Amino acid sequence: MKVKIYEYSSIKTPKQTDGVGLYVLESEKDGKEITLSGGIRIEKASDKLSNLIVNHTAIDRLTIKCTELEIYTDSAWIEAAFSAGWLEKWKKSGWKNAQGKDLAHAEHWKEIDRKLTELSLIPTFHVGEHHAYSGWLEAEAKRWMEK
């Protein structure tokens, strides 16, 4: 079974600010499309951290055994952590960065790694691609911000 995660963060700057992160999980069961959405308020985070929090939150919602995971994100940084092998290097180094210092936000990376390992998944990424939920996620983020 294939699961797709569509992620969105309203935080678009490296400057720490408040915002929201939203996601849609999409799958199919018995020939019917199933979607699950959720979100989280994010305080004092950069664009990278907010995308990491959304990614972690969405992946943590996976409860079914799936064979494929596709993630639609605006974060080339998260995609690079997988495609460039950073995640494996961090894990092998005891969650240290290339300078030997504690990895920033390691708790999120550890939990993402734990969940993906538990489900035996290696995600594929679509970075910056417009998709069926793009407009809805953006509108929903604006609605959340107005609350």
C-alpha positions in Angstrom: 0.0 0.0 0.0 1.2 3.5 -0.9 0.9 6.4 1.5 1.4 10.0 0.4 2.1 12.8 2.9 1.5 16.4 1.8 3.2 18.9 4.1 2.9 22.6 4.6 4.5 25.1 6.9 3.4 28.8 7.1 7.0 29.7 8.3 9.0 30.7 5.3 12.0 32.5 6.8 15.2 31.4 8.7 14.2 34.0 11.3 12.4 32.4 14.3 8.7 33.2 14.2 5.4 31.6 15.0 3.2 29.8 12.5 1.4 26.6 11.7 2.3 23.3 10.1 -0.3 21.2 8.4 -0.3 17.8 6.6 -2.6 15.5 4.7 -2.0 11.7 4.6 -3.5 10.0 1.6 -3.9 6.3 0.9 -6.3 3.9 -0.6 -8.4 1.1 1.0 -10.8 -1.2 -0.9 -10.5 1.0 -3.9 -11.5 4.2 -2.0 -9.3 7.1 -1.3 -8.7 7.8 2.4 -7.3 11.0 3.7 -6.3 12.1 7.2 -5.3 15.7 8.0 -3.8 17.4 11.0 -1.9 20.4 12.1 0.2 21.9 14.8 0.9 25.4 16.0 4.6 26.1 15.9 6.3 28.7 18.1 9.6 30.4 17.6 10.9 28.3 14.8 12.8 28.8 11.5 11.6 27.5 8.2 13.8 24.4 8.5 12.7 23.6 12.1 9.0 24.1 11.2 9.2 21.8 8.2 11.0 19.2 10.4 8.2 19.4 13.0 5.5 19.0 10.4 7.4 16.0 8.9 7.8 14.4 12.3 4.2 15.0 13.2 2.9 13.6 9.9 5.1 10.5 10.0 4.2 9.8 13.6 0.5 9.5 12.4 1.4 6.5 10.3 -0.2 3.5 11.9 -0.7 1.1 8.9 1.9 -1.0 7.3 2.6 0.5 3.9 5.1 -0.5 1.3 5.7 3.0 -0.2 5.9 6.4 1.3 5.9 9.6 -0.8 6.4 12.9 0.9 5.5 16.2 -0.8 7.3 19.0 0.9 8.8 22.5 0.3 11.9 21.5 2.2 14.9 20.6 0.1 16.8 20.4 3.5 14.7 17.5 4.7 14.9 15.7 1.4 18.7 16.1 1.5 18.9 14.6 4.9 17.7 11.3 3.3 19.1 11.5 -0.2 22.6 12.7 0.9 22.7 10.1 3.7 22.9 12.7 6.5 20.3 10.8 8.6 22.4 7.6 8.5 25.6 9.5 9.3 24.0 11.3 12.2 22.6 8.0 13.5 26.0 6.3 13.3 27.8 9.2 14.9 25.5 9.2 17.9 23.4 12.1 16.6 26.4 14.4 16.2 26.9 16.8 13.3 29.9 16.9 11.0 31.7 19.1 13.6 31.1 16.5 16.3 28.6 18.7 18.1 25.1 17.5 19.2 22.8 17.6 16.3 20.2 20.4 16.5 16.7 19.1 16.9 18.0 15.5 17.2 14.8 14.5 19.0 12.8 15.0 15.9 15.3 13.2 13.7 15.5 10.2 16.1 11.7 9.8 16.2 11.4 10.1 12.4 14.2 7.4 12.0 12.5 5.2 14.7 9.1 5.3 13.0 10.5 4.7 9.5 12.7 1.9 10.7 9.7 0.4 12.6 7.7 0.5 9.4 10.6 -0.5 7.1 10.1 2.6 5.0 12.5 4.6 2.9 10.5 7.7 1.7 10.7 9.3 -1.7 10.4 13.0 -1.9 8.8 15.6 -4.2 10.2 19.0 -3.3 8.3 22.1 -4.2 5.8 20.4 -6.5 2.3 21.8 -6.8 -0.3 19.1 -5.9 -4.0 18.6 -5.3 -3.8 19.8 -1.7 -1.5 22.8 -2.2 -4.3 25.4 -2.2 -6.3 23.8 0.6 -3.2 23.6 2.9 -2.3 27.2 2.2 -5.9 28.4 2.9 -6.2 26.2 6.0 -3.0 27.6 7.3 -4.4 31.2 6.9 -7.5 30.1 8.7 -5.5 28.6 11.6 -3.4 31.8 11.8 -6.6 33.9 12.2 -7.8 31.9 15.2 
